[in-house]
Amino acid sequence: MHVRRWQIGAATVGLLAVTGCGVPGGGGSNDAGETKKGDGSLQILGAVPEGEAVGLNAALKTFTKETGIKVTYTPSTDFTTEIRTKVNGNDAPDIALFPQPGLVGDLTESGDTLPLDDLIDVDKLDDTMIPGLMDSVEIDDKTYGVPVRVSMKSLVWTPKGFEQSGYKVPKTWDELMKLQDQIIAKGQTPWCLGAEAGADTGWVFTDWVEEIVLRQEGPEFYDKWVSHEVPFNDPKIVKAIETLGDIVNKPKNVRGGADGTLSEPFGESPLPLFDKKPGCEMHRQANFITTFFPDDVKKDLAGNVGVFALPGDMEGGYEGTPVLGAGDMATAFTNDTDVVKLMEFFASPDFGTEWAQAGGWLSPSAEFDNSNYSDPMFGEIATLLQDADTFRFDGSDLMPAQVGAGTFWSEMNAYVGGEKSAEEAADAIEESWR
């Protein structure tokens, strides 16, 4: 049985209030109803920026050639506000591409989204997607979204010549910890880590904590933590925070030490990987970090940098390799034959070939042909993603804003900076959730 995997929380109570009038009479019913004949045109609203939507628009042109249905994609610079406003004003697009599954859930609660179960073969869709990815849009045994792109956070970047230096890619967390010691013993620095991001400083640390919770306690516990069924100051969460501390506070383990991570800009933190004598041997960050690499590195990623999946199989923890990430979900507000055809197009394992060739995109399908990626490095990352045992969305993105983009960030800064213990930080975050 599928269960709801995200948290509504205090931050979205207001949303439920306003979207209840999204349809005359006080909200929709989540009933797809009868599929009507389409008029040959569709409107899509999404958070994919114009510069990143080149591949998406190319794929939509292919759809138009195949079906004759014209599709207009409109990028939004403030998607969350705009989709709420449009739904509230009975002006929802035919389909919206949601960057966070929690917002899909909010609009589903108010009855404004349409279940796809009567429109497309959702069982087949579930079988072809990365394991765990569909959980976030499966509510009360119905499906409310089709993944159209994902990003992978659980990546560790290494300098060219990593393995030639005698280092072996770790397959378990224990092997990763032993690798740290091996690197230190050779007089080198294991990790580059930078969290400085202006007012957003701290999200790098929260990503680390989420990665550790997934590995120490497993995806089911992770879901309960994100939805606040487990309090933030649960001893297991405190343990996860302390595990982060074991990494950043270990002597000679992190370039610049714990204090240095607070002042090092996150976009500059991987650059020592590319020094003639690498300033570090590992950097954990999502696939987007390649945009911050030097231009000469970006011209040949596969030839200039290595990558492996942050290992799982933590002793006493989850057996397998989980992936932390993000993604965009296509959700329907109109039920007509045009929408059905486009949703089937999105659901196909072949969807996104044009996007893969344009670059900067990862398929959510476990069956996508990775030879389609124009950059071999993205094909390699896609294989790591497909080989993962389960996928979970970034937890802080699903928590109430005052926690996920507030106290979780600031309290992790206080912990790493030595101002608070892990327990004190966790208590403060828990207090802010009430």
Secondary structure as UniProt FT lines:
FT   HELIX           10..12
FT   HELIX           13..19
FT   TURN            20..21
FT   TURN            24..26
FT   STRAND          41..46
FT   HELIX           50..52
FT   HELIX           54..67
FT   STRAND          70..75
FT   TURN            77..78
FT   HELIX           79..88
FT   TURN            89..90
FT   STRAND          95..98
FT   HELIX           101..109
FT   TURN            110..111
FT   TURN            117..119
FT   HELIX           122..128
FT   TURN            131..132
FT   HELIX           133..137
FT   STRAND          138..139
FT   TURN            140..141
FT   STRAND          142..143
FT   STRAND          146..152
FT   STRAND          155..159
FT   TURN            160..162
FT   HELIX           163..165
FT   HELIX           173..185
FT   TURN            186..187
FT   HELIX           198..200
FT   TURN            201..202
FT   HELIX           203..217
FT   HELIX           219..226
FT   TURN            227..228
FT   TURN            232..233
FT   HELIX           235..248
FT   TURN            251..253
FT   TURN            255..256
FT   HELIX           257..263
FT   TURN            266..270
FT   HELIX           271..274
FT   STRAND          282..284
FT   HELIX           287..292
FT   HELIX           295..298
FT   TURN            299..300
FT   HELIX           301..304
FT   STRAND          305..309
FT   TURN            315..316
FT   STRAND          322..332
FT   HELIX           337..347
FT   TURN            349..352
FT   HELIX           353..358
FT   TURN            366..367
FT   HELIX           370..372
FT   HELIX           376..386
FT   STRAND          390..393
FT   HELIX           395..398
FT   HELIX           401..402
FT   HELIX           403..407
FT   HELIX           408..416
FT   TURN            417..418
FT   HELIX           422..433
//
